Amino acid sequence: MRLVWLNLRRSPARTALTVFGTAVALALFCLLEALLAAFNLGVDMASASRLVVTHQEGLTFTLPQAYAHRIRQVDGLRELAEGTWFGGLYEAPLPGGQKRVDFFANFAVDVESYLKLYTEMIVPPDQYSALMKDRAGCLIGDKLAARLGKGVGDRISLRPLIWPKKDGKPWDFTIRAIYTCRIETFDRTMMIFHHLYLEEGRTFGKGETGFYILGLRDAEQFASVSAAVDRLFANSPDPTRTMNEKAFNLQFISMMGNLKLLFRFIGTVVIFTMLLIAANTMMMSARERTREMGILKAVGFTDAHVFFLLIGEAVAIALLGALAGVGSAWLLANVLGANPMPEFFPVFFLPGTSVLAAFGLAALTGVLSGIVPALAGLRLKAVEALRSV
Amino acid sequence: MDPIVDLDDVTKIYRKGDSEILTLDHVTLRIERGEFVALMGPSGSGKTTLLNLLGGLDTPTSGRVSVCGQDLSVLSARELARWRADHVGFVFQSFNLLPVLTARQNVELPLTLQALLPGERRAHAEAALRVVGLEERMDHRPSELSGGQEQRVAIARALASDPQLLLADEPTGDLDARSARDVMGLLKRLNEEFGKTIVIVTHDPHAAEFARRELHLDKGVLHLERTR
């Protein structure tokens, strides 16, 4: 090990540059992984005991609110909440006539039932009471509150992109409650408000809802309950499609399929480039030391010793790069919270599995970059090596 | 008395493409324990090849090479490496020290293959450096030493594992006259005081004078022998 370390210090600039190159590549890989994790967040935080009922034709079609009563008759249900994607754009005036515009997930829901379904969300009891008393009140996540610089009692306005108001003005809300979460990865940048408020103010779509969320008594029953719900409306003008929450969230992600593929492609190119850099360094380094390998063999080192010495150097360079690169990415994402697009990624963090994957990739890259010179070292005859200049 | 080196009708042929180069031609040689032998001859006469065969770095095309009582032809590459670590010390013309290691670390290098604790390795290395008179330069890197000092470190490295046989290929080839004399004097002392069997390859008649027996090779044939 000492010989590996000393050989790395033989040409400090070359080693440092290779480590730096590897570190940059792995940092980029990790940040892409963090983005992919952010994409998948909705899937990861989905509960197996929640079902979502949408129109069979997709999310852009609505369902009659009258369905709620019939769905409640299905055996195995614990709770039902209606919900509609509101899709409003946050606008706030800034000094100088400018406007601050922000976007975050906002839904109109049956708040009482919704919060019974989403027990991950923690709402202080007094704030909950205030929220239930105010039809124009809303509940937002603590991260969103921090992002907007708002607190309980503050007012916010959303410009409707889907649901215009009768008076043509933006929708006004009062923040009555701020939620936190039991789970670190749960979205803390959402806003929910009373479906009744939407119902009263919107110009069309009255008596309709975007989807229903169902809470099951037993997660094992999801197949039978889904089938029973869909059977109820199979021959109606608005047939339903019931799926578990994970599948529902995957629908959103599938819309970004190409983007994910692009990320994966970039990640692969980055890793391949890193491999070429490291392999080039190792080959140069090994070629310069042909004679030294001969010396090692002459004094009694075996072919395997020389092989593992060279592989060890390559792996050490890659792992040093991983320490620097993965460490930097972890610091950026998990400690400093450097979220590149908070509007799109409510939670941005580098998962532990990605850290392990990055170190695994680094070790693999080390082995692959060192394998050619190491095999050459293995096959090298001491006599020939000692003759080299 | 058992010879430490016993070569029996050894031939070595190198093949380069379609042509064959006869480097050693039916050489038979015995060297007794405690001898100091100089191998001389013109370039290309097969001196280094013979030395490499004695050190187990190369294999003969035909014939038998037995060193320290071991027939080298029956050993695998791995066993041969182990055998070299235990029985032979090499000294090369251009010293061949590892530039990233200090003098002591270079001497410790073959000892890392022995079952020794770090402290024991260090003690052995320091003792070897004391024998060659370099105990005060043990923490210097090769680039901080003179040519003569580098060669003495290389001799200490060869001595570190206390081998029975020291093989030196042109040990004075890269040295000035004074350093060459010092190095040869050191080898002579190792032979006389420590009983090491030493075989050197040299062009230099002054260096050869330190040996008790001179062997001359020409075109792969061992044909002249002189004993002092």
Interface residues (C-beta under 8 A of the other chain):
Chain A: L3 L6 N7 R9 R10 R291 E292 G294 I295 L296 K297 A298 V299 G300 F301 T302 D303 A304 H305 K381 A382 V383 L386
Chain B: N52 G55 L57 D58 A77 R78 A81 R82 R84 A85 D86 F90 F92 N96 L98 P99 V100 L101 Q105 L109 P110 L113 R157 S161
